[in-house]
Structures are given as structure tokens and as C-alpha cells.
């Protein structure tokens, strides 16, 4: 699954670069949507994000592509590989990449099987 985000002034830190926490929220949201569409009968919560390392700075006006792909399915959890790139500079290396893991839970917050 792929989604795009436009970096706006309210997304910037005090130095004029994309705030890291904003990017992490977008990544989490994009992967959660992918999981929810692939497993529509499940309720997911985020349980982990692998390495968090921002490889390049991002300025206002950048269009980001957030690409997520199912990497692993367990009994109660799924892991998505995600990559963030500058949409206008497709040949450039990724700005950010990680893996995000979600667990399926019931209404009380207890783990529940995916299938």
C-alpha cells in the first residue's frame, strides 16, 4: 500500500525541517491502515517499531510517499516493512525505513488470533 503526505509549515520543527515525531505518526497510521484493510475483522494496536533513524532531512513542500508491505504474519501479530521517499526524487535513497508490528486485540485489549 502507498500513501502520500505533503509537508506543511505546521509539520516543521524550530529549524525548519520535518519534525521526526510527525513522520513517525504518519508511518504508524499508514501501516495501521494497510493492516486494517488486509485484516478487516481485526482490531490492531501498535506494539513496536524497529530502528528509528532519519536518513535525510525534509523541508516544507516535500511530497512524501509512504510505502508499506506485509513482511510477516504471526498468530496474533503482523509486521509491515515501510519506506518513506521523496515523491519528486524517485531515484534518491529513502528518507526513512523501518518495520512496524501490530497485535490483534479484542474489546478488552487481550491478544486475539488473526484468523
Backbone as XML, in Angstrom:
<?xml version="1.0"?>
<chain id="A" units="angstrom">
  <residue number="1" name="UNK">
    <atom name="N" x="0.846" y="-1.171" z="0.000"/>
    <atom name="CA" x="0.000" y="0.000" z="0.000"/>
    <atom name="C" x="0.894" y="1.237" z="0.000"/>
  </residue>
  <residue number="2" name="UNK">
    <atom name="N" x="0.426" y="2.261" z="-0.653"/>
    <atom name="CA" x="1.194" y="3.505" z="-0.712"/>
    <atom name="C" x="0.272" y="4.689" z="-0.467"/>
  </residue>
  <residue number="3" name="UNK">
    <atom name="N" x="0.773" y="5.654" z="0.282"/>
    <atom name="CA" x="0.046" y="6.891" z="0.532"/>
    <atom name="C" x="1.023" y="8.053" z="0.429"/>
  </residue>
  <residue number="4" name="UNK">
    <atom name="N" x="0.511" y="9.234" z="0.216"/>
    <atom name="CA" x="1.360" y="10.421" z="0.116"/>
    <atom name="C" x="0.989" y="11.437" z="1.193"/>
  </residue>
  <residue number="5" name="UNK">
    <atom name="N" x="1.995" y="12.204" z="1.601"/>
    <atom name="CA" x="1.784" y="13.310" z="2.545"/>
    <atom name="C" x="2.548" y="14.515" z="2.046"/>
  </residue>
  <residue number="6" name="UNK">
    <atom name="N" x="1.928" y="15.679" z="2.179"/>
    <atom name="CA" x="2.573" y="16.941" z="1.856"/>
    <atom name="C" x="3.085" y="17.552" z="3.152"/>
  </residue>
  <residue number="7" name="UNK">
    <atom name="N" x="4.349" y="17.923" z="3.190"/>
    <atom name="CA" x="4.943" y="18.526" z="4.380"/>
    <atom name="C" x="4.572" y="20.010" z="4.408"/>
  </residue>
  <residue number="8" name="UNK">
    <atom name="N" x="3.802" y="20.383" z="5.424"/>
    <atom name="CA" x="3.291" y="21.747" z="5.585"/>
    <atom name="C" x="4.031" y="22.466" z="6.719"/>
  </residue>
  <residue number="9" name="UNK">
    <atom name="N" x="3.875" y="23.795" z="6.815"/>
    <atom name="CA" x="4.586" y="24.544" z="7.863"/>
    <atom name="C" x="4.352" y="24.003" z="9.280"/>
  </residue>
  <residue number="10" name="UNK">
    <atom name="N" x="3.150" y="23.548" z="9.569"/>
    <atom name="CA" x="2.862" y="23.036" z="10.919"/>
    <atom name="C" x="3.544" y="21.701" z="11.216"/>
  </residue>
  <residue number="11" name="UNK">
    <atom name="N" x="4.160" y="21.065" z="10.208"/>
    <atom name="CA" x="4.863" y="19.796" z="10.384"/>
    <atom name="C" x="6.349" y="19.997" z="10.689"/>
  </residue>
  <residue number="12" name="UNK">
    <atom name="N" x="6.799" y="21.256" z="10.707"/>
    <atom name="CA" x="8.230" y="21.550" z="10.832"/>
    <atom name="C" x="8.651" y="21.811" z="12.275"/>
  </residue>
  <residue number="13" name="UNK">
    <atom name="N" x="9.916" y="21.516" z="12.555"/>
    <atom name="CA" x="10.473" y="21.832" z="13.866"/>
    <atom name="C" x="11.005" y="23.269" z="13.864"/>
  </residue>
  <residue number="14" name="UNK">
    <atom name="N" x="11.631" y="23.666" z="14.932"/>
    <atom name="CA" x="12.110" y="25.041" z="15.075"/>
    <atom name="C" x="13.224" y="25.418" z="14.093"/>
  </residue>
  <residue number="15" name="UNK">
    <atom name="N" x="13.836" y="24.432" z="13.431"/>
    <atom name="CA" x="14.892" y="24.703" z="12.459"/>
    <atom name="C" x="14.393" y="24.656" z="11.016"/>
  </residue>
  <residue number="16" name="UNK">
    <atom name="N" x="13.094" y="24.385" z="10.844"/>
    <atom name="CA" x="12.524" y="24.373" z="9.507"/>
    <atom name="C" x="12.554" y="23.027" z="8.800"/>
  </residue>
  <residue number="17" name="UNK">
    <atom name="N" x="12.829" y="21.974" z="9.553"/>
    <atom name="CA" x="12.833" y="20.622" z="8.995"/>
    <atom name="C" x="11.631" y="19.850" z="9.520"/>
  </residue>
  <residue number="18" name="UNK">
    <atom name="N" x="11.238" y="18.801" z="8.798"/>
    <atom name="CA" x="10.139" y="17.949" z="9.240"/>
    <atom name="C" x="10.418" y="17.418" z="10.641"/>
  </residue>
  <residue number="19" name="UNK">
    <atom name="N" x="9.458" y="17.585" z="11.533"/>
    <atom name="CA" x="9.555" y="17.086" z="12.903"/>
    <atom name="C" x="9.502" y="15.562" z="12.865"/>
  </residue>
  <residue number="20" name="UNK">
    <atom name="N" x="10.479" y="14.910" z="13.475"/>
    <atom name="CA" x="10.579" y="13.449" z="13.444"/>
    <atom name="C" x="9.344" y="12.749" z="13.976"/>
  </residue>
  <residue number="21" name="UNK">
    <atom name="N" x="8.773" y="13.288" z="15.040"/>
    <atom name="CA" x="7.575" y="12.676" z="15.625"/>
    <atom name="C" x="6.392" y="12.692" z="14.673"/>
  </residue>
  <residue number="22" name="UNK">
    <atom name="N" x="6.308" y="13.716" z="13.837"/>
    <atom name="CA" x="5.226" y="13.798" z="12.855"/>
    <atom name="C" x="5.380" y="12.674" z="11.826"/>
  </residue>
  <residue number="23" name="UNK">
    <atom name="N" x="6.614" y="12.472" z="11.349"/>
    <atom name="CA" x="6.859" y="11.402" z="10.383"/>
    <atom name="C" x="6.539" y="10.038" z="10.991"/>
  </residue>
  <residue number="24" name="UNK">
    <atom name="N" x="6.918" y="9.830" z="12.241"/>
    <atom name="CA" x="6.618" y="8.553" z="12.894"/>
    <atom name="C" x="5.108" y="8.320" z="12.994"/>
  </residue>
  <residue number="25" name="UNK">
    <atom name="N" x="4.356" y="9.362" z="13.280"/>
    <atom name="CA" x="2.892" y="9.233" z="13.347"/>
    <atom name="C" x="2.329" y="8.875" z="11.979"/>
  </residue>
  <residue number="26" name="UNK">
    <atom name="N" x="2.832" y="9.513" z="10.909"/>
    <atom name="CA" x="2.351" y="9.202" z="9.561"/>
    <atom name="C" x="2.668" y="7.761" z="9.182"/>
  </residue>
  <residue number="27" name="UNK">
    <atom name="N" x="3.864" y="7.299" z="9.526"/>
    <atom name="CA" x="4.267" y="5.921" z="9.231"/>
    <atom name="C" x="3.366" y="4.942" z="9.975"/>
  </residue>
  <residue number="28" name="UNK">
    <atom name="N" x="3.140" y="5.194" z="11.250"/>
    <atom name="CA" x="2.280" y="4.322" z="12.061"/>
    <atom name="C" x="0.867" y="4.277" z="11.475"/>
  </residue>
  <residue number="29" name="UNK">
    <atom name="N" x="0.339" y="5.426" z="11.118"/>
    <atom name="CA" x="-1.011" y="5.497" z="10.554"/>
    <atom name="C" x="-1.102" y="4.749" z="9.224"/>
  </residue>
  <residue number="30" name="UNK">
    <atom name="N" x="-0.133" y="4.958" z="8.340"/>
    <atom name="CA" x="-0.154" y="4.303" z="7.026"/>
    <atom name="C" x="-0.092" y="2.782" z="7.158"/>
  </residue>
  <residue number="31" name="UNK">
    <atom name="N" x="0.761" y="2.293" z="8.041"/>
    <atom name="CA" x="0.867" y="0.845" z="8.229"/>
    <atom name="C" x="-0.372" y="0.285" z="8.923"/>
  </residue>
  <residue number="32" name="UNK">
    <atom name="N" x="-0.923" y="1.023" z="9.875"/>
    <atom name="CA" x="-2.150" y="0.578" z="10.546"/>
    <atom name="C" x="-3.291" y="0.457" z="9.532"/>
  </residue>
  <residue number="33" name="UNK">
    <atom name="N" x="-3.400" y="1.410" z="8.612"/>
    <atom name="CA" x="-4.434" y="1.344" z="7.582"/>
    <atom name="C" x="-4.219" y="0.108" z="6.708"/>
  </residue>
  <residue number="34" name="UNK">
    <atom name="N" x="-2.982" y="-0.148" z="6.310"/>
    <atom name="CA" x="-2.686" y="-1.332" z="5.493"/>
    <atom name="C" x="-3.100" y="-2.606" z="6.223"/>
  </residue>
  <residue number="35" name="UNK">
    <atom name="N" x="-2.760" y="-2.714" z="7.501"/>
    <atom name="CA" x="-3.120" y="-3.903" z="8.286"/>
    <atom name="C" x="-4.635" y="-4.031" z="8.415"/>
  </residue>
  <residue number="36" name="UNK">
    <atom name="N" x="-5.295" y="-2.927" z="8.670"/>
    <atom name="CA" x="-6.749" y="-2.951" z="8.847"/>
    <atom name="C" x="-7.481" y="-3.320" z="7.562"/>
  </residue>
  <residue number="37" name="UNK">
    <atom name="N" x="-6.926" y="-2.943" z="6.420"/>
    <atom name="CA" x="-7.544" y="-3.318" z="5.149"/>
    <atom name="C" x="-7.278" y="-4.784" z="4.811"/>
  </residue>
  <residue number="38" name="UNK">
    <atom name="N" x="-6.099" y="-5.280" z="5.159"/>
    <atom name="CA" x="-5.765" y="-6.678" z="4.876"/>
    <atom name="C" x="-6.427" y="-7.647" z="5.849"/>
  </residue>
  <residue number="39" name="UNK">
    <atom name="N" x="-6.722" y="-7.178" z="7.039"/>
    <atom name="CA" x="-7.362" y="-7.999" z="8.077"/>
    <atom name="C" x="-8.558" y="-7.217" z="8.630"/>
  </residue>
  <residue number="40" name="UNK">
    <atom name="N" x="-9.614" y="-7.074" z="7.844"/>
    <atom name="CA" x="-10.725" y="-6.190" z="8.235"/>
    <atom name="C" x="-11.485" y="-6.632" z="9.485"/>
  </residue>
  <residue number="41" name="UNK">
    <atom name="N" x="-11.348" y="-7.864" z="9.886"/>
    <atom name="CA" x="-12.040" y="-8.366" z="11.071"/>
    <atom name="C" x="-11.237" y="-8.153" z="12.357"/>
  </residue>
  <residue number="42" name="UNK">
    <atom name="N" x="-10.042" y="-7.588" z="12.246"/>
    <atom name="CA" x="-9.155" y="-7.412" z="13.406"/>
    <atom name="C" x="-9.132" y="-5.959" z="13.883"/>
  </residue>
  <residue number="43" name="UNK">
    <atom name="N" x="-8.864" y="-5.811" z="15.189"/>
    <atom name="CA" x="-8.567" y="-4.505" z="15.789"/>
    <atom name="C" x="-7.082" y="-4.533" z="16.137"/>
  </residue>
  <residue number="44" name="UNK">
    <atom name="N" x="-6.326" y="-3.585" z="15.625"/>
    <atom name="CA" x="-4.879" y="-3.591" z="15.836"/>
    <atom name="C" x="-4.412" y="-2.466" z="16.739"/>
  </residue>
  <residue number="45" name="UNK">
    <atom name="N" x="-3.379" y="-2.771" z="17.514"/>
    <atom name="CA" x="-2.646" y="-1.756" z="18.266"/>
    <atom name="C" x="-1.163" y="-1.923" z="17.927"/>
  </residue>
  <residue number="46" name="UNK">
    <atom name="N" x="-0.461" y="-0.823" z="17.917"/>
    <atom name="CA" x="0.972" y="-0.841" z="17.626"/>
    <atom name="C" x="1.720" y="-1.385" z="18.831"/>
  </residue>
  <residue number="47" name="UNK">
    <atom name="N" x="2.616" y="-2.362" z="18.580"/>
    <atom name="CA" x="3.417" y="-2.871" z="19.697"/>
    <atom name="C" x="4.902" y="-2.586" z="19.519"/>
  </residue>
  <residue number="48" name="UNK">
    <atom name="N" x="5.302" y="-2.206" z="18.321"/>
    <atom name="CA" x="6.717" y="-1.920" z="18.168"/>
    <atom name="C" x="7.075" y="-1.345" z="16.816"/>
  </residue>
  <residue number="49" name="UNK">
    <atom name="N" x="8.154" y="-0.604" z="16.827"/>
    <atom name="CA" x="8.729" y="-0.064" z="15.604"/>
    <atom name="C" x="10.214" y="-0.357" z="15.717"/>
  </residue>
  <residue number="50" name="UNK">
    <atom name="N" x="10.763" y="-0.979" z="14.676"/>
    <atom name="CA" x="12.184" y="-1.291" z="14.706"/>
    <atom name="C" x="13.004" y="-0.015" z="14.703"/>
  </residue>
  <residue number="51" name="UNK">
    <atom name="N" x="14.100" y="-0.052" z="14.103"/>
    <atom name="CA" x="15.040" y="1.063" z="14.074"/>
    <atom name="C" x="14.379" y="2.383" z="13.666"/>
  </residue>
  <residue number="52" name="UNK">
    <atom name="N" x="14.680" y="3.423" z="14.411"/>
    <atom name="CA" x="14.199" y="4.768" z="14.076"/>
    <atom name="C" x="15.435" y="5.616" z="13.790"/>
  </residue>
  <residue number="53" name="UNK">
    <atom name="N" x="15.691" y="5.799" z="12.501"/>
    <atom name="CA" x="16.844" y="6.590" z="12.069"/>
    <atom name="C" x="16.432" y="7.381" z="10.831"/>
  </residue>
  <residue number="54" name="UNK">
    <atom name="N" x="16.503" y="8.692" z="10.936"/>
    <atom name="CA" x="16.138" y="9.565" z="9.840"/>
    <atom name="C" x="17.374" y="9.766" z="8.969"/>
  </residue>
  <residue number="55" name="UNK">
    <atom name="N" x="17.295" y="9.321" z="7.725"/>
    <atom name="CA" x="18.466" y="9.285" z="6.857"/>
    <atom name="C" x="18.713" y="10.595" z="6.117"/>
  </residue>
  <residue number="56" name="UNK">
    <atom name="N" x="17.658" y="11.393" z="5.921"/>
    <atom name="CA" x="17.776" y="12.674" z="5.220"/>
    <atom name="C" x="16.793" y="13.662" z="5.825"/>
  </residue>
  <residue number="57" name="UNK">
    <atom name="N" x="17.150" y="14.928" z="5.808"/>
    <atom name="CA" x="16.226" y="15.959" z="6.285"/>
    <atom name="C" x="15.162" y="16.228" z="5.224"/>
  </residue>
  <residue number="58" name="UNK">
    <atom name="N" x="14.044" y="16.787" z="5.682"/>
    <atom name="CA" x="12.906" y="17.057" z="4.797"/>
    <atom name="C" x="12.439" y="18.489" z="5.050"/>
  </residue>
  <residue number="59" name="UNK">
    <atom name="N" x="12.206" y="19.217" z="3.985"/>
    <atom name="CA" x="11.766" y="20.607" z="4.067"/>
    <atom name="C" x="10.293" y="20.752" z="3.710"/>
  </residue>
  <residue number="60" name="UNK">
    <atom name="N" x="9.735" y="21.904" z="4.033"/>
    <atom name="CA" x="8.358" y="22.246" z="3.677"/>
    <atom name="C" x="8.143" y="22.098" z="2.168"/>
  </residue>
  <residue number="61" name="UNK">
    <atom name="N" x="6.983" y="21.594" z="1.793"/>
    <atom name="CA" x="6.631" y="21.439" z="0.391"/>
    <atom name="C" x="7.005" y="20.096" z="-0.212"/>
  </residue>
  <residue number="62" name="UNK">
    <atom name="N" x="7.757" y="19.292" z="0.526"/>
    <atom name="CA" x="8.131" y="17.967" z="0.036"/>
    <atom name="C" x="6.903" y="17.061" z="0.029"/>
  </residue>
  <residue number="63" name="UNK">
    <atom name="N" x="6.751" y="16.304" z="-1.032"/>
    <atom name="CA" x="5.697" y="15.292" z="-1.097"/>
    <atom name="C" x="6.346" y="13.955" z="-0.775"/>
  </residue>
  <residue number="64" name="UNK">
    <atom name="N" x="5.891" y="13.349" z="0.295"/>
    <atom name="CA" x="6.438" y="12.067" z="0.731"/>
    <atom name="C" x="5.543" y="10.925" z="0.288"/>
  </residue>
  <residue number="65" name="UNK">
    <atom name="N" x="6.155" y="9.837" z="-0.154"/>
    <atom name="CA" x="5.439" y="8.588" z="-0.409"/>
    <atom name="C" x="5.791" y="7.636" z="0.724"/>
  </residue>
  <residue number="66" name="UNK">
    <atom name="N" x="4.754" y="7.101" z="1.356"/>
    <atom name="CA" x="4.932" y="6.141" z="2.441"/>
    <atom name="C" x="4.450" y="4.798" z="1.909"/>
  </residue>
  <residue number="67" name="UNK">
    <atom name="N" x="5.375" y="3.873" z="1.731"/>
    <atom name="CA" x="5.068" y="2.572" z="1.140"/>
    <atom name="C" x="5.186" y="1.489" z="2.209"/>
  </residue>
  <residue number="68" name="UNK">
    <atom name="N" x="4.103" y="0.771" z="2.411"/>
    <atom name="CA" x="4.121" y="-0.299" z="3.407"/>
    <atom name="C" x="3.768" y="-1.630" z="2.752"/>
  </residue>
  <residue number="69" name="UNK">
    <atom name="N" x="4.431" y="-2.680" z="3.231"/>
    <atom name="CA" x="4.250" y="-4.007" z="2.660"/>
    <atom name="C" x="4.287" y="-5.040" z="3.789"/>
  </residue>
  <residue number="70" name="UNK">
    <atom name="N" x="3.351" y="-5.965" z="3.755"/>
    <atom name="CA" x="3.312" y="-7.028" z="4.759"/>
    <atom name="C" x="4.593" y="-7.835" z="4.684"/>
  </residue>
  <residue number="71" name="UNK">
    <atom name="N" x="5.267" y="-7.964" z="5.819"/>
    <atom name="CA" x="6.506" y="-8.743" z="5.848"/>
    <atom name="C" x="6.338" y="-10.061" z="6.586"/>
  </residue>
  <residue number="72" name="UNK">
    <atom name="N" x="5.563" y="-10.051" z="7.677"/>
    <atom name="CA" x="5.429" y="-11.266" z="8.468"/>
    <atom name="C" x="4.060" y="-11.325" z="9.108"/>
  </residue>
  <residue number="73" name="UNK">
    <atom name="N" x="3.499" y="-12.519" z="9.104"/>
    <atom name="CA" x="2.231" y="-12.757" z="9.793"/>
    <atom name="C" x="2.463" y="-13.826" z="10.852"/>
  </residue>
  <residue number="74" name="UNK">
    <atom name="N" x="2.123" y="-13.492" z="12.087"/>
    <atom name="CA" x="2.205" y="-14.464" z="13.172"/>
    <atom name="C" x="0.810" y="-14.941" z="13.543"/>
  </residue>
  <residue number="75" name="UNK">
    <atom name="N" x="0.681" y="-15.486" z="14.728"/>
    <atom name="CA" x="-0.617" y="-15.962" z="15.196"/>
    <atom name="C" x="-1.521" y="-14.801" z="15.586"/>
  </residue>
  <residue number="76" name="UNK">
    <atom name="N" x="-0.956" y="-13.830" z="16.289"/>
    <atom name="CA" x="-1.742" y="-12.676" z="16.751"/>
    <atom name="C" x="-1.191" y="-11.348" z="16.263"/>
  </residue>
  <residue number="77" name="UNK">
    <atom name="N" x="-0.068" y="-11.376" z="15.535"/>
    <atom name="CA" x="0.574" y="-10.115" z="15.134"/>
    <atom name="C" x="0.965" y="-10.110" z="13.666"/>
  </residue>
  <residue number="78" name="UNK">
    <atom name="N" x="1.153" y="-8.906" z="13.143"/>
    <atom name="CA" x="1.640" y="-8.706" z="11.780"/>
    <atom name="C" x="2.726" y="-7.640" z="11.805"/>
  </residue>
  <residue number="79" name="UNK">
    <atom name="N" x="3.684" y="-7.790" z="10.890"/>
    <atom name="CA" x="4.763" y="-6.819" z="10.773"/>
    <atom name="C" x="4.799" y="-6.297" z="9.351"/>
  </residue>
  <residue number="80" name="UNK">
    <atom name="N" x="4.901" y="-4.980" z="9.236"/>
    <atom name="CA" x="4.968" y="-4.316" z="7.942"/>
    <atom name="C" x="6.320" y="-3.650" z="7.776"/>
  </residue>
  <residue number="81" name="UNK">
    <atom name="N" x="6.887" y="-3.813" z="6.594"/>
    <atom name="CA" x="8.094" y="-3.091" z="6.215"/>
    <atom name="C" x="7.617" y="-1.789" z="5.594"/>
  </residue>
  <residue number="82" name="UNK">
    <atom name="N" x="8.225" y="-0.687" z="5.970"/>
    <atom name="CA" x="7.794" y="0.615" z="5.450"/>
    <atom name="C" x="9.007" y="1.416" z="4.994"/>
  </residue>
  <residue number="83" name="UNK">
    <atom name="N" x="8.798" y="2.164" z="3.922"/>
    <atom name="CA" x="9.847" y="3.011" z="3.371"/>
    <atom name="C" x="9.225" y="4.355" z="3.013"/>
  </residue>
  <residue number="84" name="UNK">
    <atom name="N" x="9.920" y="5.427" z="3.360"/>
    <atom name="CA" x="9.461" y="6.778" z="3.049"/>
    <atom name="C" x="10.458" y="7.396" z="2.078"/>
  </residue>
  <residue number="85" name="UNK">
    <atom name="N" x="9.925" y="7.893" z="0.943"/>
    <atom name="CA" x="10.785" y="8.502" z="-0.072"/>
    <atom name="C" x="10.218" y="9.853" z="-0.496"/>
  </residue>
  <residue number="86" name="UNK">
    <atom name="N" x="11.070" y="10.660" z="-1.069"/>
    <atom name="CA" x="10.652" y="11.939" z="-1.653"/>
    <atom name="C" x="9.999" y="11.622" z="-2.990"/>
  </residue>
  <residue number="87" name="UNK">
    <atom name="N" x="8.729" y="11.893" z="-3.115"/>
    <atom name="CA" x="7.959" y="11.535" z="-4.315"/>
    <atom name="C" x="8.523" y="12.178" z="-5.581"/>
  </residue>
  <residue number="88" name="UNK">
    <atom name="N" x="9.058" y="13.382" z="-5.451"/>
    <atom name="CA" x="9.580" y="14.098" z="-6.623"/>
    <atom name="C" x="11.006" y="13.706" z="-6.990"/>
  </residue>
  <residue number="89" name="UNK">
    <atom name="N" x="11.633" y="12.896" z="-6.170"/>
    <atom name="CA" x="13.013" y="12.479" z="-6.422"/>
    <atom name="C" x="13.096" y="10.967" z="-6.242"/>
  </residue>
  <residue number="90" name="UNK">
    <atom name="N" x="12.439" y="10.251" z="-7.138"/>
    <atom name="CA" x="12.284" y="8.799" z="-7.019"/>
    <atom name="C" x="13.612" y="8.049" z="-6.977"/>
  </residue>
  <residue number="91" name="UNK">
    <atom name="N" x="14.652" y="8.591" z="-7.575"/>
    <atom name="CA" x="15.939" y="7.908" z="-7.589"/>
    <atom name="C" x="16.758" y="8.084" z="-6.327"/>
  </residue>
  <residue number="92" name="UNK">
    <atom name="N" x="16.330" y="8.981" z="-5.474"/>
    <atom name="CA" x="17.082" y="9.258" z="-4.234"/>
    <atom name="C" x="16.884" y="8.125" z="-3.239"/>
  </residue>
  <residue number="93" name="UNK">
    <atom name="N" x="17.842" y="7.937" z="-2.341"/>
    <atom name="CA" x="17.674" y="6.907" z="-1.307"/>
    <atom name="C" x="16.519" y="7.260" z="-0.369"/>
  </residue>
  <residue number="94" name="UNK">
    <atom name="N" x="15.983" y="6.265" z="0.337"/>
    <atom name="CA" x="14.867" y="6.528" z="1.254"/>
    <atom name="C" x="15.237" y="7.551" z="2.325"/>
  </residue>
  <residue number="95" name="UNK">
    <atom name="N" x="14.224" y="8.300" z="2.752"/>
    <atom name="CA" x="14.378" y="9.248" z="3.848"/>
    <atom name="C" x="14.325" y="8.502" z="5.173"/>
  </residue>
  <residue number="96" name="UNK">
    <atom name="N" x="13.523" y="7.437" z="5.189"/>
    <atom name="CA" x="13.291" y="6.685" z="6.430"/>
    <atom name="C" x="12.792" y="5.298" z="6.053"/>
  </residue>
  <residue number="97" name="UNK">
    <atom name="N" x="13.196" y="4.291" z="6.808"/>
    <atom name="CA" x="12.634" y="2.947" z="6.646"/>
    <atom name="C" x="12.675" y="2.240" z="7.988"/>
  </residue>
  <residue number="98" name="UNK">
    <atom name="N" x="11.718" y="1.370" z="8.199"/>
    <atom name="CA" x="11.631" y="0.622" z="9.450"/>
    <atom name="C" x="10.658" y="-0.528" z="9.269"/>
  </residue>
  <residue number="99" name="UNK">
    <atom name="N" x="10.395" y="-1.237" z="10.332"/>
    <atom name="CA" x="9.361" y="-2.259" z="10.383"/>
    <atom name="C" x="8.456" y="-1.933" z="11.554"/>
  </residue>
  <residue number="100" name="UNK">
    <atom name="N" x="7.146" y="-2.046" z="11.340"/>
    <atom name="CA" x="6.165" y="-1.741" z="12.369"/>
    <atom name="C" x="5.355" y="-3.002" z="12.640"/>
  </residue>
  <residue number="101" name="UNK">
    <atom name="N" x="5.189" y="-3.330" z="13.923"/>
    <atom name="CA" x="4.453" y="-4.531" z="14.305"/>
    <atom name="C" x="3.194" y="-4.154" z="15.070"/>
  </residue>
  <residue number="102" name="UNK">
    <atom name="N" x="2.111" y="-4.828" z="14.716"/>
    <atom name="CA" x="0.799" y="-4.638" z="15.343"/>
    <atom name="C" x="0.331" y="-5.961" z="15.909"/>
  </residue>
  <residue number="103" name="UNK">
    <atom name="N" x="-0.431" y="-5.881" z="16.979"/>
    <atom name="CA" x="-1.055" y="-7.087" z="17.529"/>
    <atom name="C" x="-2.565" y="-6.908" z="17.447"/>
  </residue>
  <residue number="104" name="UNK">
    <atom name="N" x="-3.242" y="-8.007" z="17.144"/>
    <atom name="CA" x="-4.694" y="-8.021" z="17.087"/>
    <atom name="C" x="-5.223" y="-8.198" z="18.508"/>
  </residue>
  <residue number="105" name="UNK">
    <atom name="N" x="-6.180" y="-7.357" z="18.893"/>
    <atom name="CA" x="-6.734" y="-7.425" z="20.250"/>
    <atom name="C" x="-8.261" y="-7.479" z="20.207"/>
  </residue>
  <residue number="106" name="UNK">
    <atom name="N" x="-8.821" y="-7.987" z="21.301"/>
    <atom name="CA" x="-10.280" y="-7.982" z="21.430"/>
    <atom name="C" x="-10.714" y="-6.680" z="22.108"/>
  </residue>
  <residue number="107" name="UNK">
    <atom name="N" x="-11.987" y="-6.578" z="22.432"/>
    <atom name="CA" x="-12.511" y="-5.338" z="23.018"/>
    <atom name="C" x="-11.942" y="-5.020" z="24.396"/>
  </residue>
  <residue number="108" name="UNK">
    <atom name="N" x="-11.363" y="-6.010" z="25.066"/>
    <atom name="CA" x="-10.773" y="-5.776" z="26.386"/>
    <atom name="C" x="-9.269" y="-5.533" z="26.308"/>
  </residue>
  <residue number="109" name="UNK">
    <atom name="N" x="-8.709" y="-5.582" z="25.084"/>
    <atom name="CA" x="-7.277" y="-5.345" z="24.927"/>
    <atom name="C" x="-6.430" y="-6.598" z="24.992"/>
  </residue>
  <residue number="110" name="UNK">
    <atom name="N" x="-7.057" y="-7.761" z="25.052"/>
    <atom name="CA" x="-6.305" y="-9.024" z="25.080"/>
    <atom name="C" x="-5.994" y="-9.467" z="23.662"/>
  </residue>
  <residue number="111" name="UNK">
    <atom name="N" x="-4.816" y="-10.094" z="23.503"/>
    <atom name="CA" x="-4.436" y="-10.609" z="22.191"/>
    <atom name="C" x="-5.490" y="-11.566" z="21.662"/>
  </residue>
  <residue number="112" name="UNK">
    <atom name="N" x="-5.667" y="-11.514" z="20.356"/>
    <atom name="CA" x="-6.619" y="-12.428" z="19.732"/>
    <atom name="C" x="-6.030" y="-12.871" z="18.394"/>
  </residue>
  <residue number="113" name="UNK">
    <atom name="N" x="-6.259" y="-14.119" z="18.009"/>
    <atom name="CA" x="-5.704" y="-14.632" z="16.749"/>
    <atom name="C" x="-6.173" y="-13.823" z="15.533"/>
  </residue>
  <residue number="114" name="UNK">
    <atom name="N" x="-5.301" y="-13.753" z="14.550"/>
    <atom name="CA" x="-5.635" y="-13.049" z="13.306"/>
    <atom name="C" x="-6.707" y="-13.789" z="12.511"/>
  </residue>
  <residue number="115" name="UNK">
    <atom name="N" x="-6.677" y="-15.105" z="12.609"/>
    <atom name="CA" x="-7.590" y="-15.929" z="11.794"/>
    <atom name="C" x="-8.494" y="-16.763" z="12.676"/>
  </residue>
</chain>
